[in-house]
């Protein structure tokens, strides 16, 4: 069944934390395929305090969470939904899903997460409420007996691939400041500059307050150069322009996370070469050593010739499945279980 046929006139209630407007991109795509979407932020608030307390000591904020979801329950009792879709499941409480199912027994319950359960434990407690469950982490898929589905690139990256632009940068790193990202990326960038490559980097953190908090409790932040941090995220347009002007994208995954990052799929969508710290990428069907160079974050070795050879396109099937349309088709319609990593189940 095609995606549009499946989603046309379907009423979807969608819960997701706000993540660099990706939730808006998902809503827009669902709407394009004919769905009617009601969106709720998973968090009652998106200020720094709320985000931090939910992660560090959820119990302190639980009363506010419960109140927020009881108010949503009042809203949903006067509507009828075909699909409930939860993306990430960092906050949404079990009592809400249980009560929702009672008032909407016909509703299909879908779950997806682009975070590892080692980073967020709460989603594990609510998996039992869903009819279909997906994770981007292959280890979590095996451990918890749920479906595996990696991330996607947005349609705009197809334009980057199709519209050739003058290359200004040999190497590009864009990322949120965390873990050893600064240390690893700076080693790669210094290597690049020493070899005559032009590099661009942008380290983002949500606020100065968060930086000083992290600096106190996370020793890796002592290695960040404060002057190189940015407290304003790049716009979607700025990111796309940088991709157009770049030859190779640098990707540094979180040390405790095996799932492939969004940067990986953006590079694929844009037809750009990738240097990554994630060894797992070698298991995926689009892995091509001419396009993807894997480094050991503890012993970085690079090769100048990787920058000189041309990019080789993936198959049309892989390129489509890696798109947001392919992702939605898998989650909402057809599970491509053994396509990404063979014999995952």
Helices and strands as residue ranges (DSSP letters): H 3-7, E 11-16, H 22-32, E 36-41, H 48-56, H 58-76, E 83-87, H 94-103, E 108-113, H 122-126, G 127-129, E 132-135, H 138-144, E 147-148, H 156-162, E 169-176, H 181-194, E 199-204, H 208-217, G 219-223, G 226-228, E 229-230, H 236-244, E 246-251, H 262-270, E 273-276, G 279-283, E 292-294, H 305-308, H 316-321, H 324-332
